[in-house]
């Protein structure tokens, strides 16, 4: 009887050890796959960095114009803050247009290199 219990215990230990080894292997495969995925995500974010910086620059003008609009509605008068917001928006529109044109030019350069 003791021999049978020892055999079952040995079999259970071997099964648990195999399961642990399998889980470690799957975890390592997942880690390597996720590292490759993360490298792709980081490469994409670096490529989009210029667009993101441009959007952040535009955000300030949008907030200034919203604030000026709300102040004008609240106080019932338009003073220099509205004119400042309008000029800020015009400047931001120029930055945005310049960025779009440069991105289009950048895409055209990629197509020319590929051809």
N, C-alpha and C positions, 0 to 999 in steps of 0.2 A: 504494500500500500504506500509506504514511504517513497518507494522507487517511482510509482505512478505520479504522486504529487510532485516529486522533484522533476520529473519529465515535463509535466504540465507547466511548472514554474519556469523551467528553462525555455519552453516553447513560448510562453507569455513574454519573457524577457527578450527573446529574440524578435518577437513580433513588435514589441514596443521599441526596441532599438532600430528596427527597420523603418518603422513609422517615423521616428525622430529623424533618421537620416534622410528619408524622403521629404519630410517637411523642410529640413535645412536646404536640401537641393532645390525645392520649389521656391523657397524664399530667396536663394541666391539668383536663380533665373529671373525672378521678379525684380530684384534689385538691379541687375544688369539691364533688363529691359526698361525699367523706369529711368535709369541713368541716361540711356540713349534718348528716351522721350524728353527728358528734362533738357538735354543738350539741344534738341530741336526747338523746344519752346524758347530757350534763351537766345538761340540764333534768330528766331523770328522776332523776339522783342527787341534785339539789337537793330534788326533791319527796320523795325517800325519806330525806333526811337526818335527820329527826326519829326515824324508826324505827331507823335505824342507831345514832344516839346512845343510844336506849333500850336497844338490844341490848348496846352496849358497857358501859352502866351495870350491866346484869344480869350480865355476864361476871365482874365482880369477886366478886359473891356466890357464883356457881357455883364459882369457883376456891377461895374460902375454905372452902366446904362440902366440897369434894373433899379439900382439904388436911386439914381437921379429921377427916374420916372416915378417911383413911389414917393419920393420927397415932394415932387411937383404935384402929385395927386393929393397928398396930405395937406400941404401948405397952400395950394391953390395958386402958386406963382412959380414961374420959371426964371431962375437966376443963372449965374455962371456955371452952376454944376451941370445943367442940361447941355449947354454949349460944349463944356469940357467932355461930357459923355459922348456927344455926337462926334467930336473930333477924334476921340479915342476909338470909336467904332469905325470911323473911316480909316484910321491907321491900321486897325486890326484887319479890316477888309483887304487892305493892300498886302499885309503880311500873308493872309490866307490865300489870296490870288497868286502871289509870288510862289508860295509853297506848292500850290496845285500845279502851276506851270512847270516848276522845277521837277516835280514828281513825274509829270507827263514826259518831260525831256529825258528824265532818267530811264523811264520805261522804253522810250524810243532808242536810247543808247543800247539797252539790253537786247532789243530786237535786232539792231544792226550788228552787234557782236555775234549773235546766234546765227545770223545769215551768212 
